[in-house]
Amino acid sequence: MDISKAALGLALVGLPVGVQITLLFADRLVRQIPLRLLIGLGIPVIGLSQCLAGLATSPVPFFICLMLGGSAVAVIEVAVNLEADRVEAKTGTRIMNRSHAYWSFGFFTASMVGAAFGQFAISPFVNFVIVTVLATLASNLVFSKYTPAERRHKGTPEKASLVVLPSYAVSMLVLFSLSAMLVEGSSIDWSIIFMRDEFDTLPLVEGLALVCAALSQAVVRYFADPLVERFGPRSVATASVVGMGIGVILVSCSMSPTMALVGFLFMGGGSAVIFPLAMSAAAGRDDRPSEENVAALAQFAFATFLIAPPLLGIISEHYGLRVAFAVALPFILLSFLKRTVMAKTSPSEADKSGT
């Protein structure tokens, strides 16, 4: 589109705007619409939004297309996280991080495909059409005979409100997870541009920045649940926050493409389990229906995605992308201070001790 970083940052707000608007009533949609229907309709809507965005020639239609996709993302986000929590409760086994890992593996695959298409100068629209068709067929095939788990808490809200306000406990989970949302969002939106502007690398190498972040995130999430069971959520959260900090520092101070790629590996791996851990904690609380707690956490945590693209775009326009990435450091410090909201032990250990 040949626009400035600031304009691109504002255009990228479309997706989180769609997420935020839909999260206002996503909990009610999830209660009333079957999971299979949400998945069956949501995946193609996300794909359609990407295809249309690939045809956009100016920021406004690009924004609108992403907003459409964000609406579908919001509903699927709440529905799938709730289902993962219900399966955890039913089976007594942690799967939240692993379920998020498959999203990361999908994103990793998309990054690889996108980098290859970019290297051969193939239109993003063609890329998006192929992925949309395959993802729609695969998701409908997988969920065609899936039987959702039962709700954990049978309570319903006495009165529906427009904004699902978080309780004090969920508010602390929001503060804890802000850094991960910012780090993940900055990697998604700006890693490729960072490699191009700072090191003038080939398109394939530029795409590797996003690939590194997505792959490390996927691998950590896939193997995280046994670690959480063994060492407890708080210890895993502490290691994750430290990893995020190392990654941001490496990227901000990178002297070579290799150093930057290592930084993106740490950023992806460090941010991997923060949000899933917070989701498990929110969904497992019995003070309110799980749908409300999950929607409240998602609504306020995803606000970071709403603020981050234009903020980082404006900062990078005036001070460079290195400074823009470094903006995450104070939020990482906040997450380190708020890591105590995570339980010291896993639920299974707590059950054994009678707590």
N, C-alpha and C positions, 0 to 999 in steps of 0.2 A: 504493500500500500504506500510505501515511500513516505512514512510519517516519522515524527520524532519519538524518542523514548517516552517522553511525558504523555504524548497522545496515545501511544500504544498501551501505556500503563492504564490510562483511563478507559480505553476500549476493552481491556482485559477484565475490567470490573464487571462486565456483563454477566459472567458466570456466577460469581458470588452474589450479585444482586438478585439473580434468579433463585439462588439457594436461599438467601435470607427471606425473600418474600414468601416462598413456599413453605419454609420452616415455621411460619406463623400459624399454619394450619396442618402441617404434615402429620402431627400426632393423631389428629382426627381422621385423616385419610387412611393412615395405616391401620387404625382400629376398624374401619368400615370396609376397606377394599382387600380382597384376598391377596396374599403374597405373590402367588403365581401370576395374577393379573397385573400387579404392580411391576414385576420384573418383565413380563411379556410386552407391556406397553412402554415401560421406562427406558429400556435399552435402545429400542429403535428411535425413540424421541431424542435421546442423547446423540446417537449417530447422525440423525437427520440434521440436528443443529450444527454438528461439525461439518457436514457436507455443505450446508448453506454458508457457514462461515468461510469455508474454503473458496467460495465464489464472491465473497464480499470485496468491494473495491474501495470502500471508505470506512472510517471508524464507526459510524452510526449503525449501518446494517450489521457489521461485525459484532458490535455490542448486543444488538437485539437477538442475533442468532445464538450467541453464548448465553444470554439470559434464558432463552428457551431450554437449552441444555441444562442449565443450573437448576431449573424447576424440577426436572426429572431426577437429577442427581440428589436433590434434597430428600425426595420421597424414598428413593432407593436406599440412601444413606441411613435413614431412620429405620426402615423396614429390615434391612439386612443386619444391622447392628443389634436390633431387638431379637431377631431370630437366632443370631449367634449366642446371645446371652441366654435365651430360653433353652437352646441345645446344651449349653454349659450346665444349666441348672438340672436338666433332665438326665444328663449322662454323668455329671460330676467330674467332667474333664474340661480343662481350659482349651478353647479353640478360637478365642477372639483374635489374638495376634495372628494365628495361622489363617483365619478367614480374611484378614486384611492383607496377608501376604499374597493371596491370589490376585487382589487388586493391583498390588505392586508388580507381580509377575506380568500381568496384563499390560501395565504401563511400561514395563521394561521391554516387552515385545513390541509395543507400539513405538517406543523410542528407537529400537533397532530398525524397524521397518521404515520409520520416518527418516532416519539418517541415511538408509540405503536409497530411498526414493529421492532424497535431497541431493545425494551424491550424483545420481544419474539425471537430475533436473526433471523429475517426473512431477506432474501437478499434484499438490496436496489434495485436491478434490478427488482425483482418482484413488489416492491412498484411502481417504475417508469413506468413499463408496464401498470399496472392497472390505474394509474393516467392519463397516456397519452391517453389511449383508452377512458376513461370517459370524459376528457377535450376536446378531438377532437370531440366526438359525441355531447357534450353539446354546444360547440361554434358554430359548423356548424348548429345545430338546431336553436339556438337563432338568428344567423345572416342570415339565409336562406331567410328571407323575409324583412330584415331591409333595409330601404331607408335612405341613408346618407343625412345629412344636406348640404345646399349649402355653397360654400366657402364664407368667409367674405370679403376677398380682392381679386380682380380679377387680380391684377398685377402679372407679371411673371418676372423672372430675365432676364436682358438684355444679360448676358453672364454667362454660367455655370462655376463655379470654383470648384476645387477639394475639398478645405476646405471651409466650410461655416463659415466665420469669423463673430464674434458677433459685433454688433454696441457697442458704449460706454454704452448705457443704458442696453443692454443685458449683457455686461461684468460685470456691477455692480450686475445684477441678478445672474450671475455665482458665483461671490465672496460671495454673500449672501447665496447661497444654498450649498456651498462646505461642510460646517459642517454637514448638514443633510445627504448628500451622504456618508460622512465618517462614521458617527455614524450608519446609517442604514447598510452600508456595513460591518462594524466591528461586528455588532450584528448578521448578517446573517452568516458570515464566522467563527467567533471565539467564540460566546456565549456558544455553547455546549462544545467546547474544554476548555474554561475558567472554567466552572463548573466541568468538569472532572479532570482537572489538579490541580485546587486550592482547591477543596473540596472533590474530589474522591466520587462523588455521583452516585446513580444508573442511568442507561441509561434513564429511564423515567423522573427523576428529571433533568438530563442534557438537555433533550429535552424541558423541561418546560421553560428554559431560552429563547429559540427561540420563544416558544409559547407566553410567556409574552410580548416580544417585538412586535411580529406580532399582537397579540390581541389588545394591547393598541393602536398601530398604526391604526388598522382597525376601532376601536370604535371612536377614535378622528377624523379620516377622515370622518366617516359617519355622525357625528353630527357637523362638523366644518362649513359647508357652512352657516347655519343660524347665527352662531356666527360671521362669517366674514361680513355678511350683517348688523348685528346689531352694532358691535364694530369697523369694518373696518379692512382691511388686516394688517395694521401696528401693531395694538394692539394685534391681534392674533399671529402675527409673533414674537412679543416681548415675549409674554407668552411662546411660543413654544421654543424659544432659551433658555430661563431661565430653562424650564423643561429639555431640553437636557443636560444642564450643571449640573443640580442636578443629573440626571441619571448617567452621566459619573463619577462624583465624588463618588456616592454611590457604583458603580461597582468597581472602582479603589481602594477604601478604604474598601471594604466589609470584614466583619469579620465572616460572616455566609452565607450559601446558601440563606436564606430568604432575607437578606440585598441585596445580589447580584440580586435576582429575582425582588425585588422592583426597583433596579436601572435599570434593563432591561425594566421594565414597563415604567419608566420615559423616557428612551432613545427612546423607540418606540413611545410613545405618543408625546414627544417633537419634534421628527423628522418628524412627520406625515404630517404636512401641509406645511412645508417649500418649498419643491419642487413643489407641486401642485400650491401654490400661485405664485411662480416664473414662472411656465408654463403659468398660466392665464395671468400674466403681459406681458410675451413675446408674446404670441399668440394674445393678444389684441392690440398690437402696430400696427400703420398703416404706419410706415416708410418704411417697406419692406413686401413682401408676408409673411403670417403667417408661411408657411412651412419653410422658411429660418430662421426666428427668433426661432422657436421651435427646429429646427435641430441644430442651433448654440448653444443654451442653453444646449440642451441634450449632444451635442458633447463635450463641454468643462466641463460641470458638471460631466458627466460620466467618465471623465479622472481621477476623484478621485477614481472611482472603479478600474481603471487601476493601479494606484499607491498604493492604500491602502493595498491589500492583501500581496504583497511582503514586503512592508514597515513594516506593523504590524508583519508579520512573522519573519523578521530579528530582529526587536526590541524585540519581545517576546522571541526569541532564546537567546538573550544576557541579557535582563533585566527583562523578565517576561511579562505575558499578562496584568498585572495591569498597568504597565508603557505604554504598547502598547495602551490600551484603553484611557489612560490619554493624549495621543498625540492629541486627538480631541479637548482638551480644548482651545488651541490658535485659532483654526478655529471657535469654538463656539463664542469666543470673537469677531472675525472678523465679524461673522454674526450679532452679537448684534450691532456692530458699523455701519454695512451696512443695518440695518433694515429700514432705511429711504427711501430705494428704493421702499418700499411698499407704496401704496396710503393710506392716513389717513382714507378715507371713502370708502365705497363700491360703485360700479358703479351706482347702483340705486339711492343712495343719491347724487352722483355727478350730475346725470341727473336732479334730482329735483332742484338742485341749479343752473343749467345751465352751469356747468363747464365740 
